[in-house]
């Protein structure tokens, strides 16, 4: 654990240097005149756009809408992924018969399904939720299936020897051993669900962060657009870091054999 902390501290300086270099390159490109001035605005304009986003009440109203859509997408897609992953992980036949489908369909850009989702759910928030749910279903299902297969066989034998019921096996053995895979699946699922929701909002919406980004683009308000992108990426990064930290902590805690 101490080695990991030392490694993290040792990486802080290279990361800081990389950020400074990227910002310097951006500023140099902005001032070079090689591109249209507003396409790559100088850093001071980005700061103004970023602050303008943070002090805008409209931003927080749209952020709440996007997060509501995202949470609904994660609930629906995550629950479906959990159930499917448990079935695939627990059954060798189901895994061989159907898990390849997840591998084939998982990398497919889900945005191509958006017209179908509009037909099924309409142009309201429901289609955006469905877009996010479809996006996060695949990584969660695959992670859960792998987590089920990774459960220690000794723990399973102990559970069967005590004639534990299916619900007891699930609660006492499977879920504790699957916390890390579940959190990793949730981390991946959050990322792709957010992408799905934002993409859907950019295509057909009058609210949400995706709509705000497209609206700023259409008005050619580049500092505001970049400010929205920075805030969106920052929020996604914070959630991802938290979930990754929880997954790492859970990975160090193994269920004990009683």
C-alpha positions in Angstrom: 0.0 0.0 0.0 2.9 2.3 0.8 4.5 1.5 -2.5 1.3 2.4 -4.3 1.1 5.7 -2.5 4.8 6.5 -3.3 4.2 5.6 -6.9 1.1 8.0 -7.0 3.2 10.8 -5.5 6.0 10.2 -8.0 3.5 10.5 -10.9 2.2 13.8 -9.7 5.1 15.9 -11.1 5.1 14.3 -14.6 1.3 14.8 -14.8 1.6 18.4 -13.8 4.3 19.0 -16.4 2.1 17.3 -19.0 -0.8 19.7 -18.2 1.5 22.7 -18.4 2.9 21.6 -21.7 -0.6 21.0 -23.2 -1.8 24.4 -22.0 1.3 26.1 -23.4 0.8 24.4 -26.7 -2.9 25.4 -26.8 -2.0 29.0 -26.0 0.7 29.0 -28.7 -1.7 27.6 -31.3 -4.3 30.2 -30.3 -1.9 33.1 -30.7 -0.3 31.8 -33.8 -3.1 32.8 -36.2 -2.9 29.4 -38.0 -6.6 28.7 -37.2 -9.6 31.0 -37.0 -9.4 33.0 -33.7 -12.6 31.6 -32.1 -11.9 27.9 -33.1 -9.0 27.7 -30.7 -9.6 30.6 -28.2 -6.7 31.8 -25.9 -6.7 30.5 -22.4 -8.0 33.7 -20.9 -11.1 33.3 -23.1 -11.5 29.7 -21.9 -11.4 30.9 -18.3 -14.1 33.5 -19.0 -16.2 30.8 -20.7 -15.6 28.3 -17.9 -16.5 30.8 -15.1 -19.5 32.0 -17.1 -20.8 28.4 -17.2 -20.3 27.9 -13.4 -22.3 31.1 -12.5 -25.1 30.4 -14.9 -28.3 29.2 -13.3 -29.3 27.7 -16.7 -26.3 25.4 -16.5 -27.4 23.8 -13.2 -31.0 23.4 -14.4 -29.7 21.5 -17.5 -27.1 19.6 -15.5 -29.9 18.3 -13.2 -31.9 17.1 -16.3 -28.8 15.3 -17.7 -28.1 13.7 -14.4 -31.7 12.6 -14.0 -31.6 11.0 -17.4 -28.2 9.4 -16.6 -29.3 7.9 -13.3 -32.4 6.4 -14.9 -30.3 5.0 -17.7 -27.8 3.5 -15.2 -30.7 2.0 -13.1 -32.4 0.4 -16.1 -29.3 -0.7 -18.1 -27.4 -1.6 -14.9 -30.2 -3.8 -13.6 -30.6 -5.6 -16.9 -26.8 -6.0 -17.2 -26.6 -7.4 -13.7 -29.3 -10.0 -14.4 -27.9 -11.0 -17.7 -24.4 -11.1 -16.3 -25.4 -13.4 -13.4 -27.2 -15.7 -15.8 -24.2 -15.9 -18.2 -21.6 -16.3 -15.4 -23.6 -19.0 -13.6 -24.3 -21.1 -16.7 -21.6 -22.4 -18.9 -24.1 -23.3 -21.6 -25.6 -19.8 -21.6 -22.2 -18.2 -21.6 -21.0 -20.2 -24.7 -24.4 -19.7 -26.4 -25.0 -16.0 -25.8 -21.9 -14.2 -24.4 -20.3 -13.9 -27.9 -23.3 -11.8 -28.8 -22.3 -9.2 -26.2 -18.7 -9.2 -27.6 -20.0 -8.6 -31.1 -22.7 -6.0 -30.2 -20.8 -4.2 -27.4 -18.4 -2.2 -29.6 -21.1 -1.2 -32.0 -21.8 2.6 -31.9 -25.1 2.8 -30.1 -26.0 6.1 -31.7 -27.1 4.2 -34.8 -30.0 2.8 -32.6 -31.2 6.3 -31.7 -33.7 6.6 -34.5 -35.3 3.3 -33.4 -35.4 4.5 -29.8 -37.1 7.7 -30.9 -39.8 5.6 -32.6 -40.2 3.4 -29.5 -40.0 6.1 -26.8 -40.7 9.4 -28.5 -38.6 12.6 -28.6 -38.7 13.3 -24.9 -36.4 12.3 -22.1 -37.4 8.7 -22.4 -35.4 8.2 -25.6 -32.3 9.7 -24.0 -32.7 7.4 -21.0 -33.0 4.4 -23.3 -29.9 5.5 -25.2 -27.9 5.6 -22.0 -29.3 2.3 -20.8 -28.5 0.5 -24.0 -25.0 1.9 -23.9 -24.2 0.9 -20.3 -25.9 -2.6 -20.5 -23.0 -4.3 -22.3 -20.0 -3.4 -20.2 -21.9 -4.1 -17.0 -23.2 -7.5 -18.2 -19.7 -8.5 -19.4 -18.1 -7.4 -16.1 -20.7 -9.2 -13.9 -20.4 -12.4 -16.0 -16.6 -12.3 -15.5 -17.0 -11.6 -11.8 -19.4 -14.6 -11.3 -16.9 -16.9 -13.0 -14.1 -15.5 -10.8 -15.8 -16.5 -7.5 -13.6 -18.9 -5.5 -14.9 -22.4 -6.1 -14.0 -23.3 -2.5 -16.6 -20.7 -1.3 -19.2 -22.2 -3.6 -18.5 -25.7 -2.2 -18.8 -24.4 1.3 -22.2 -22.8 0.5 -23.5 -26.0 -1.2 -22.2 -28.1 1.7 -24.4 -26.0 4.1 -27.3 -26.4 1.6 -27.5 -22.6 1.2 -30.5 -21.4 -0.9 -30.0 -19.6 -4.1 -30.7 -16.2 -2.5 -28.3 -17.0 0.3 -25.6 -18.0 -2.2 -26.2 -14.8 -4.1 -26.1 -12.5 -1.0 -23.4 -14.3 1.1 -21.0 -15.5 -1.6 -21.5 -14.1 -5.1 -22.2 -10.4 -4.3 -19.3 -9.9 -1.8 -16.9 -11.6 -4.2 -18.2 -9.5 -7.1 -18.0 -6.0 -5.6 -14.8 -5.1 -7.4 -16.1 -6.4 -10.8 -19.4 -4.7 -10.2 -17.7 -1.3 -9.5 -15.5 -1.7 -12.5 -18.6 -2.4 -14.6 -20.4 0.6 -13.1 -17.3 2.8 -13.9 -17.3 1.7 -17.5 -21.1 1.8 -17.7 -21.2 5.3 -16.3 -18.8 6.5 -19.0 -20.6 5.0 -21.9 -24.0 5.9 -20.5 -22.9 9.5 -20.2 -21.7 9.5 -23.8 -25.0 8.0 -24.9 -27.1 10.5 -23.1 -25.1 13.5 -24.2 -25.0 12.3 -27.8 -28.8 11.9 -27.7 -29.2 15.3 -26.3 -27.1 16.8 -29.1 -29.3 15.2 -31.7 -32.8 16.0 -30.6 -33.3 17.9 -27.4 -34.1 21.3 -26.0 -32.6 20.7 -22.6 -29.6 19.0 -21.0 -25.8 19.5 -21.2 -25.6 18.1 -24.7 -28.2 20.6 -25.9 -26.3 23.4 -24.3 -23.0 22.4 -26.0 -24.8 22.3 -29.4 -26.5 25.6 -28.8 -23.2 27.3 -27.9 -21.7 25.7 -31.1 -24.5 26.9 -33.3 -24.2 30.4 -31.8 -20.4 30.1 -32.4 -19.8 30.9 -28.8 -16.7 28.9 -28.6 -15.5 29.9 -25.0 -18.9 28.9 -23.6 -18.8 25.6 -25.6 -15.3 24.8 -24.4 -16.4 25.8 -20.8 -19.3 23.3 -21.0 -17.0 20.6 -22.3 -14.4 21.2 -19.6 -17.1 21.0 -16.9 -18.6 17.9 -18.4 -15.3 16.1 -18.7 -14.4 17.2 -15.1 -17.6 15.8 -13.7 -17.1 12.5 -15.5 -13.5 12.3 -14.4 -14.4 12.8 -10.7 -17.1 10.1 -10.8 -14.7 7.8 -12.6 -11.9 8.4 -10.1 -14.3 7.7 -7.1 -15.6 4.5 -8.7 -12.1 3.3 -9.5 -10.9 4.0 -6.0 -13.8 2.1 -4.6 -13.1 -0.8 -6.9 -9.5 -0.9 -5.9 -10.4 -0.9 -2.2 -13.0 -3.6 -2.8 -10.4 -5.7 -4.6 -8.3 -5.8 -1.4 -11.2 -7.2 0.6 -11.8 -10.9 -0.2 -14.7 -12.9 1.3 -13.4 -15.1 4.1 -14.1 -18.9 4.3 -16.1 -19.6 7.4 
